[in-house]
Amino acid sequence: MIVDERITAYINSLGMELPQELRALEADALAHYVPIVKKDTQGALKFLLTLQQPKRILEVGTAIGFSALFMSEHTGADCKITTIEKVAMRLVEAEKNLTNPIYPHKDKIKLIKGEALEVLKQLVEEKASFDFIFLDAAKAQYMSFLPELMKLLEMNGLLVTDNVLQDGTVTNSRYSITRRDRTIHSRMREYLHTITHMEELSSVILPVGDGIALSHRI
Ligand SMILES: C[S@@+](CC[C@H](N)C(=O)[O-])C[C@H]1O[C@@H](n2cnc3c(N)ncnc32)[C@H](O)[C@@H]1O
């Protein structure tokens, strides 16, 4: 938790109620320790989707499909969502959820199985483009995804990157964290430095959830 727990709880108490079926999916994910978008991040995501009104969304990191289904609720009927996942166990659950008729907008979503970097390269080859990208996968890989994401992100498009502050630990001294986290943190810092200094992007980092970076392609 980056922001004081009481403040986060208060903000979340003002937020929207999820539809019953998504609430059940969220509870199921949390019960099984599947890392899905936090409540306050959901609020930010909903706000951005309403503002941007995207037509083509790319999500990197499906997990069990919660955020894809959440985005399908807050976008127009003509919006398509492409989401990428590589882990077999997650894919089984994602496929089950994304074909479940209880989710009224599931048909907007296309699940692509595979290693994100390879899928992104394939999408570039196919000349795909997106006006909204939600990056929520392995943090250490964000830097290697970035060149491909920039080829896919349209002018005026929005790149939303989740978990960029690693629950606030990204600023911890390197001596107080494990070797693995040290690598993730230094790669994340490199990613954040890059997106905040790129001419093609106007970026802001917000202490929402585990930290989100919003980058507008200009
Ligand atoms: C934080 S979870 C995604 C949560 C999901 N966006 C949600 O909020 O419902 C990250 C997911 O990214 C997947 N992932 C991580 N690195 C990946 C990669 N290189 N290619 C494809 N999937 C990846 C993981 O298996 C995991 O399921």
The ligand as an SDF file (V2000), in Angstrom:
LIG
                    3D

 27 29  0  0  0  0  0  0  0  0999 V2000
   -0.6730   -8.9460  -12.7340 C   0  0  0  0  0  0  0  0  0  0  0  0
   -1.1920  -10.2990  -13.6840 S   0  0  0  0  0  0  0  0  0  0  0  0
   -2.3940   -9.5930  -14.7670 C   0  0  0  0  0  0  0  0  0  0  0  0
   -3.6530   -9.2360  -14.0590 C   0  0  0  0  0  0  0  0  0  0  0  0
   -4.7740   -8.8370  -14.9870 C   0  0  0  0  0  0  0  0  0  0  0  0
   -4.3680   -7.7640  -15.8730 N   0  0  0  0  0  0  0  0  0  0  0  0
   -5.9530   -8.3870  -14.1620 C   0  0  0  0  0  0  0  0  0  0  0  0
   -5.8570   -7.2950  -13.5480 O   0  0  0  0  0  0  0  0  0  0  0  0
   -6.9740   -9.0910  -14.1180 O   0  0  0  0  0  0  0  0  0  0  0  0
    0.1350  -10.5080  -14.7910 C   0  0  0  0  0  0  0  0  0  0  0  0
   -0.0600  -11.6230  -15.7900 C   0  0  0  0  0  0  0  0  0  0  0  0
    0.8830  -11.4450  -16.8260 O   0  0  0  0  0  0  0  0  0  0  0  0
    1.3100  -12.7140  -17.2670 C   0  0  0  0  0  0  0  0  0  0  0  0
    2.6200  -12.5070  -17.8990 N   0  0  0  0  0  0  0  0  0  0  0  0
    3.7520  -12.0860  -17.2920 C   0  0  0  0  0  0  0  0  0  0  0  0
    4.7410  -11.9710  -18.1880 N   0  0  0  0  0  0  0  0  0  0  0  0
    4.2280  -12.3460  -19.3850 C   0  0  0  0  0  0  0  0  0  0  0  0
    4.7740  -12.4720  -20.6770 C   0  0  0  0  0  0  0  0  0  0  0  0
    6.0560  -12.1810  -20.9160 N   0  0  0  0  0  0  0  0  0  0  0  0
    3.9610  -12.8820  -21.6830 N   0  0  0  0  0  0  0  0  0  0  0  0
    2.6610  -13.1550  -21.4440 C   0  0  0  0  0  0  0  0  0  0  0  0
    2.0880  -13.0950  -20.2290 N   0  0  0  0  0  0  0  0  0  0  0  0
    2.8600  -12.6870  -19.2100 C   0  0  0  0  0  0  0  0  0  0  0  0
    1.3920  -13.5230  -15.9800 C   0  0  0  0  0  0  0  0  0  0  0  0
    1.3480  -14.8970  -16.2500 O   0  0  0  0  0  0  0  0  0  0  0  0
    0.1960  -13.0090  -15.2070 C   0  0  0  0  0  0  0  0  0  0  0  0
   -0.9230  -13.8360  -15.3840 O   0  0  0  0  0  0  0  0  0  0  0  0
  1  2  1  0
  2  3  1  0
  2 10  1  0
  3  4  1  0
  4  5  1  0
  5  6  1  0
  5  7  1  0
  7  8  2  0
  7  9  1  0
 10 11  1  0
 11 12  1  0
 11 26  1  0
 12 13  1  0
 13 14  1  0
 13 24  1  0
 14 15  1  0
 14 23  1  0
 15 16  2  0
 16 17  1  0
 17 18  1  0
 17 23  2  0
 18 19  1  0
 18 20  2  0
 20 21  1  0
 21 22  2  0
 22 23  1  0
 24 25  1  0
 24 26  1  0
 26 27  1  0
M  CHG  2   2   1   9  -1
M  END
$$$$
